[in-house]
Amino acid sequence: MAKLYVLYNQPKDQEGFEQYYYNVHIPLVQKLPYLKGAEVHRVLQAQNTNEPLYLFAELHFDNPTELSQALSSPEGQEVQGDVLNLMRFLDKPPVISIVD
């Protein structure tokens, strides 16, 4: 199993972020090849950080190779490029982590 986590801080425009994220960005993510599952979680509380954590997304793939292939696919490139569109609602880019 390989997972990709995307961690967002509190948006400067929460309503705009929510609309764009759920109506545009998530449908693009759902088209990723090899995607086995995805979850979005709201951060209710965070410890040991001063970051205003807001939301994190968790994408599931069978293995690191399929995750890499998904990100390098045309659909993956579209998702990654769409993060620039999300930036109009955010003060800084999301943190992205890949784990096994």
Backbone as CSV, one residue per row, in Angstrom:
resi,resn,N_x,N_y,N_z,CA_x,CA_y,CA_z,C_x,C_y,C_z
1,MET,0.852,-1.181,0.000,0.000,0.000,0.000,0.892,1.236,0.000
2,ALA,0.495,2.213,-0.761,1.161,3.521,-0.770,0.067,4.578,-0.641
3,LYS,0.383,5.619,0.101,-0.594,6.682,0.311,0.041,8.030,0.035
4,LEU,-0.773,8.923,-0.461,-0.369,10.299,-0.663,-1.250,11.147,0.233
5,TYR,-0.617,11.961,1.084,-1.338,12.861,1.974,-1.131,14.293,1.500
6,VAL,-2.205,15.068,1.506,-2.137,16.485,1.170,-2.749,17.239,2.347
7,LEU,-1.945,18.095,2.959,-2.357,18.808,4.168,-2.482,20.300,3.866
8,TYR,-3.680,20.823,4.086,-3.978,22.224,3.802,-4.109,23.010,5.102
9,ASN,-3.580,24.227,5.096,-3.829,25.163,6.185,-5.171,25.852,5.960
10,GLN,-5.632,26.554,6.976,-6.891,27.296,6.897,-6.876,28.209,5.672
11,PRO,-7.867,28.089,4.790,-7.909,28.961,3.611,-8.214,30.407,3.990
12,LYS,-7.709,31.326,3.186,-8.053,32.739,3.396,-9.466,33.021,2.903
13,ASP,-9.959,32.197,1.984,-11.341,32.265,1.494,-11.923,30.864,1.636
14,GLN,-12.469,30.577,2.810,-12.944,29.221,3.100,-14.092,28.805,2.181
15,GLU,-15.044,29.688,1.957,-16.186,29.342,1.114,-15.741,29.068,-0.325
16,GLY,-14.877,29.924,-0.860,-14.372,29.707,-2.215,-13.564,28.427,-2.313
17,PHE,-12.734,28.176,-1.312,-11.941,26.943,-1.291,-12.847,25.720,-1.297
18,GLU,-13.821,25.707,-0.399,-14.729,24.560,-0.289,-15.443,24.297,-1.617
19,GLN,-15.963,25.339,-2.214,-16.683,25.164,-3.490,-15.752,24.607,-4.562
20,TYR,-14.588,25.211,-4.710,-13.677,24.768,-5.760,-13.141,23.374,-5.458
21,TYR,-12.752,23.143,-4.231,-12.145,21.868,-3.850,-13.094,20.701,-4.115
22,TYR,-14.325,20.829,-3.645,-15.261,19.713,-3.766,-15.926,19.601,-5.139
23,ASN,-16.098,20.717,-5.842,-16.789,20.682,-7.128,-15.866,20.546,-8.331
24,VAL,-14.604,20.913,-8.176,-13.672,20.859,-9.307,-12.485,19.930,-9.008
25,HIS,-11.788,20.199,-7.913,-10.548,19.456,-7.646,-10.798,17.976,-7.347
26,ILE,-11.722,17.680,-6.462,-11.988,16.278,-6.102,-12.435,15.463,-7.320
27,PRO,-13.320,15.963,-8.187,-13.657,15.182,-9.381,-12.438,14.880,-10.265
28,LEU,-11.460,15.795,-10.324,-10.236,15.514,-11.079,-9.442,14.398,-10.401
29,VAL,-9.335,14.461,-9.081,-8.607,13.433,-8.333,-9.235,12.059,-8.559
30,GLN,-10.542,12.005,-8.596,-11.242,10.728,-8.752,-10.968,10.059,-10.095
31,LYS,-10.419,10.784,-11.042,-10.080,10.226,-12.356,-8.676,9.624,-12.398
32,LEU,-7.899,9.742,-11.303,-6.528,9.224,-11.303,-6.516,7.721,-11.551
33,PRO,-5.670,7.264,-12.461,-5.547,5.815,-12.640,-4.938,5.187,-11.392
34,TYR,-5.312,3.959,-11.124,-4.798,3.152,-10.002,-5.283,3.622,-8.629
35,LEU,-6.087,4.655,-8.560,-6.591,5.136,-7.275,-7.523,4.081,-6.679
36,LYS,-7.212,3.631,-5.474,-8.014,2.595,-4.805,-9.003,3.178,-3.817
37,GLY,-8.744,4.378,-3.375,-9.642,5.023,-2.424,-9.124,6.402,-2.068
38,ALA,-10.004,7.214,-1.555,-9.625,8.572,-1.155,-10.518,9.006,-0.003
39,GLU,-9.927,9.738,0.906,-10.666,10.274,2.041,-10.239,11.723,2.253
40,VAL,-11.177,12.526,2.712,-10.883,13.910,3.076,-11.302,14.072,4.530
41,HIS,-10.413,14.646,5.335,-10.661,14.810,6.760,-10.480,16.270,7.155
42,ARG,-11.373,16.772,7.991,-11.218,18.105,8.570,-10.395,17.970,9.848
43,VAL,-9.479,18.883,10.025,-8.666,18.889,11.233,-9.461,19.590,12.334
44,LEU,-9.758,18.858,13.385,-10.489,19.425,14.512,-9.551,20.010,15.559
45,GLN,-8.385,19.378,15.666,-7.412,19.831,16.648,-6.036,19.349,16.206
46,ALA,-5.024,20.161,16.437,-3.646,19.789,16.124,-2.775,20.149,17.318
47,GLN,-1.804,19.319,17.574,-0.891,19.545,18.685,0.528,19.703,18.171
48,ASN,1.331,20.410,18.928,2.762,20.573,18.639,3.035,21.314,17.333
49,THR,2.137,22.195,16.964,2.337,23.021,15.776,1.596,24.340,15.947
50,ASN,2.117,25.355,15.309,1.421,26.645,15.257,0.693,26.829,13.930
51,GLU,0.813,25.844,13.057,0.154,25.920,11.753,-1.361,25.828,11.933
52,PRO,-2.117,26.643,11.208,-3.583,26.598,11.286,-4.132,25.481,10.379
53,LEU,-3.906,24.241,10.777,-4.284,23.097,9.944,-5.797,23.040,9.763
54,TYR,-6.204,22.711,8.548,-7.621,22.779,8.188,-8.160,21.456,7.651
55,LEU,-7.454,20.881,6.700,-7.994,19.738,5.967,-6.850,18.868,5.497
56,PHE,-7.066,17.540,5.484,-6.094,16.710,4.787,-6.792,15.654,3.968
57,ALA,-6.194,15.393,2.833,-6.699,14.382,1.909,-5.742,13.207,1.922
58,GLU,-6.296,12.014,1.811,-5.527,10.778,1.833,-5.917,9.963,0.604
59,LEU,-4.953,9.722,-0.276,-5.200,8.944,-1.495,-4.501,7.605,-1.362
60,HIS,-5.187,6.515,-1.720,-4.675,5.170,-1.540,-4.367,4.522,-2.893
61,PHE,-3.200,3.890,-2.953,-2.771,3.140,-4.133,-2.220,1.795,-3.660
62,ASP,-2.210,0.800,-4.534,-1.718,-0.528,-4.141,-0.234,-0.532,-3.806
63,ASN,0.546,0.305,-4.509,1.993,0.286,-4.280,2.598,1.603,-4.780
64,PRO,3.859,1.864,-4.405,4.494,3.117,-4.829,4.615,3.267,-6.346
65,THR,4.780,2.174,-7.052,4.899,2.249,-8.512,3.612,2.778,-9.128
66,GLU,2.482,2.252,-8.690,1.197,2.722,-9.228,0.926,4.171,-8.833
67,LEU,1.329,4.553,-7.635,1.179,5.950,-7.224,1.992,6.849,-8.150
68,SER,3.225,6.460,-8.407,4.094,7.241,-9.293,3.513,7.321,-10.705
69,GLN,3.011,6.199,-11.197,2.412,6.180,-12.534,1.166,7.058,-12.582
70,ALA,0.385,7.047,-11.506,-0.818,7.890,-11.453,-0.443,9.366,-11.516
71,LEU,0.591,9.758,-10.763,0.990,11.167,-10.742,1.595,11.621,-12.064
72,SER,2.241,10.707,-12.777,2.865,11.081,-14.050,1.906,10.943,-15.234
73,SER,0.724,10.397,-15.004,-0.269,10.253,-16.074,-0.830,11.628,-16.450
74,PRO,-1.516,11.730,-17.585,-2.160,13.007,-17.936,-3.139,13.477,-16.856
75,GLU,-3.880,12.531,-16.265,-4.815,12.892,-15.201,-4.059,13.409,-13.969
76,GLY,-2.949,12.767,-13.656,-2.132,13.195,-12.529,-1.536,14.567,-12.751
77,GLN,-1.099,14.823,-13.962,-0.559,16.140,-14.282,-1.642,17.211,-14.174
78,GLU,-2.862,16.857,-14.569,-3.971,17.812,-14.467,-4.280,18.126,-12.995
79,VAL,-4.295,17.097,-12.152,-4.547,17.309,-10.720,-3.458,18.197,-10.118
80,GLN,-2.210,17.889,-10.417,-1.109,18.674,-9.862,-1.155,20.121,-10.358
81,GLY,-1.485,20.307,-11.604,-1.611,21.658,-12.143,-2.769,22.418,-11.526
82,ASP,-3.811,21.692,-11.135,-4.985,22.339,-10.562,-4.711,22.898,-9.167
83,VAL,-3.663,22.422,-8.518,-3.302,22.985,-7.207,-3.032,24.481,-7.340
84,LEU,-2.511,24.911,-8.482,-2.299,26.352,-8.707,-3.619,27.117,-8.643
85,ASN,-4.696,26.501,-9.104,-6.010,27.153,-9.027,-6.492,27.256,-7.583
86,LEU,-6.138,26.270,-6.756,-6.498,26.317,-5.340,-5.746,27.415,-4.592
87,MET,-4.607,27.805,-5.107,-3.764,28.780,-4.409,-4.439,30.138,-4.252
88,ARG,-5.407,30.454,-5.075,-6.085,31.746,-4.899,-6.884,31.788,-3.594
89,PHE,-7.129,30.617,-3.008,-7.868,30.538,-1.755,-6.957,30.323,-0.539
90,LEU,-5.670,30.096,-0.785,-4.734,29.714,0.275,-3.612,30.729,0.413
91,ASP,-3.025,30.789,1.615,-1.865,31.644,1.834,-0.558,30.945,1.474
92,LYS,-0.549,29.615,1.534,0.656,28.871,1.170,0.271,27.515,0.611
93,PRO,1.159,26.913,-0.185,0.836,25.629,-0.809,0.623,24.529,0.237
94,PRO,-0.153,23.518,-0.121,-0.349,22.404,0.792,0.938,21.587,0.934
95,VAL,1.051,20.902,2.068,2.150,19.975,2.291,1.734,18.638,1.695
96,ILE,2.625,18.030,0.922,2.329,16.738,0.294,3.344,15.718,0.786
97,SER,2.841,14.578,1.256,3.707,13.505,1.739,3.276,12.194,1.098
98,ILE,4.249,11.379,0.742,3.995,10.034,0.235,4.534,9.049,1.263
99,VAL,3.698,8.109,1.665,4.088,7.137,2.681,3.727,5.722,2.219
100,ASP,4.328,4.762,2.898,3.962,3.370,2.596,3.180,2.778,3.740
